């Protein structure tokens, strides 16, 4: 009797471990694919790091604080990745627009574009909570990151800044 219970517990534990490994492997594989070089020889993450490094002097304390507040609803495990992704988009937009410091306008554009469409409901809720009016940026919600359409988000930021694609 106790042997049967022990075998059942081992089977349950095996399924739990396989499930956890599958989920972890899925996210690791996605990160691996994002690190793969594209046609220009650079990956999406290489471009993200490039724009963040280049625009680092444009980030002031208020902009960093706002970015940290905007990503606060993201689970802590994924928050750093989300922050880097959004900061890369904001930095690209700020560099394209040639601003001296990153302001609310660039933050809103980058935040909307880098946030997946499935998370827009939560994003709008956070913006309302911070009393930030997002109505001037409604057309940008169509350019937002969409998991079903695999495109480089940096292509979309060129549409935002008004530069030809």
C-alpha positions in Angstrom: 0.0 0.0 0.0 2.7 2.5 1.0 4.7 1.5 -2.1 1.7 2.4 -4.4 1.4 5.8 -2.7 5.1 6.4 -3.1 5.0 5.5 -6.8 2.1 7.9 -7.3 4.0 10.7 -5.6 7.0 10.0 -7.8 4.8 10.1 -10.9 3.2 13.4 -9.8 6.6 14.9 -9.0 7.8 13.8 -12.4 5.0 15.6 -14.2 5.5 18.7 -12.1 9.2 18.8 -12.9 8.6 18.1 -16.7 6.1 20.9 -16.8 8.5 23.4 -15.0 11.3 22.4 -17.3 9.1 22.8 -20.4 8.0 26.3 -19.4 11.5 27.3 -18.6 12.8 25.9 -21.8 10.2 27.8 -23.8 11.3 31.1 -22.3 15.0 30.3 -22.8 14.3 29.3 -26.4 12.5 32.6 -27.0 15.5 34.5 -25.6 17.8 32.5 -27.8 15.8 33.4 -30.9 15.8 37.1 -30.0 19.6 36.8 -29.7 19.9 35.4 -33.3 21.4 37.9 -35.8 19.0 39.2 -38.4 19.9 40.2 -42.0 22.0 43.2 -40.9 24.2 40.9 -38.7 22.7 42.2 -35.4 20.0 40.7 -33.2 17.0 42.5 -31.8 18.7 42.5 -28.4 21.9 43.9 -29.9 20.0 46.8 -31.3 18.1 47.3 -28.0 21.4 47.5 -26.1 22.9 49.8 -28.7 20.1 52.3 -28.4 20.0 52.2 -24.6 23.8 52.8 -24.4 23.7 55.6 -26.9 20.8 57.4 -25.2 22.0 56.9 -21.7 22.9 60.6 -21.2 19.3 61.6 -22.3 17.7 59.8 -19.3 17.1 62.0 -16.3 16.0 61.0 -12.9 12.3 61.8 -13.6 12.3 59.7 -16.7 13.9 56.7 -14.9 11.5 57.0 -12.0 8.5 57.1 -14.4 9.8 54.1 -16.3 10.2 52.1 -13.1 6.7 53.1 -12.1 5.3 52.0 -15.5 6.8 48.6 -15.3 5.9 48.0 -11.6 2.8 45.9 -12.5 5.0 43.4 -14.4 5.9 40.4 -12.2 9.3 40.8 -10.6 10.8 37.9 -12.5 10.1 39.6 -15.9 10.4 43.2 -14.8 14.0 43.8 -15.8 13.4 42.3 -19.3 10.3 44.5 -19.7 12.2 47.6 -18.5 15.1 47.0 -21.0 12.7 46.3 -23.8 10.7 49.5 -23.2 13.9 51.6 -22.5 15.3 50.4 -25.9 12.2 51.7 -27.7 12.1 54.9 -25.8 15.8 55.5 -26.5 15.4 54.8 -30.2 12.5 57.3 -30.4 14.4 59.9 -28.4 17.5 59.6 -30.7 15.4 59.7 -33.8 13.6 62.9 -32.6 17.0 64.5 -31.5 15.8 65.5 -28.1 18.1 66.8 -25.4 16.4 64.8 -22.6 13.8 62.1 -22.6 10.4 63.5 -21.7 6.9 62.1 -21.2 6.2 62.2 -25.0 9.0 59.8 -25.8 8.3 57.6 -22.8 4.6 57.3 -23.8 5.5 56.4 -27.4 8.1 53.8 -26.5 5.9 52.4 -23.7 2.9 51.9 -25.9 4.9 50.4 -28.8 6.9 48.0 -26.7 4.0 46.7 -24.7 2.3 43.7 -26.2 -1.2 44.2 -27.3 -2.5 41.6 -24.9 -1.3 43.8 -22.0 -2.9 47.1 -23.2 -5.8 46.7 -20.7 -3.3 46.6 -17.8 -1.2 49.4 -19.3 -4.2 51.7 -19.7 -5.2 51.0 -16.1 -1.7 51.9 -14.9 -1.7 55.1 -16.9 -5.1 56.1 -15.5 -3.8 55.3 -12.0 -0.8 57.7 -12.6 -3.2 60.3 -14.1 -1.5 60.3 -17.5 -3.6 61.1 -20.5 -3.0 58.6 -23.3 -5.6 59.8 -25.7 -3.1 61.7 -27.9 -1.3 58.4 -28.5 -4.3 56.2 -29.4 -3.1 55.6 -33.0 0.1 54.1 -31.6 -1.8 51.3 -30.0 -2.1 49.8 -33.5 1.7 49.8 -33.9 2.2 48.0 -30.6 4.1 44.8 -30.2 2.0 41.9 -31.3 3.1 38.3 -30.6 1.3 37.1 -33.7 3.0 39.5 -36.1 6.8 38.9 -35.8 8.4 42.2 -36.8 11.2 44.3 -35.4 9.9 46.8 -33.0 12.6 49.2 -34.2 10.9 49.3 -37.6 7.7 50.4 -35.9 9.5 53.2 -34.1 10.5 54.7 -37.4 6.8 55.0 -38.2 6.2 56.8 -34.9 9.0 59.3 -35.4 7.7 60.2 -38.8 10.8 58.9 -40.6 10.2 56.9 -43.8 10.6 53.1 -43.3 
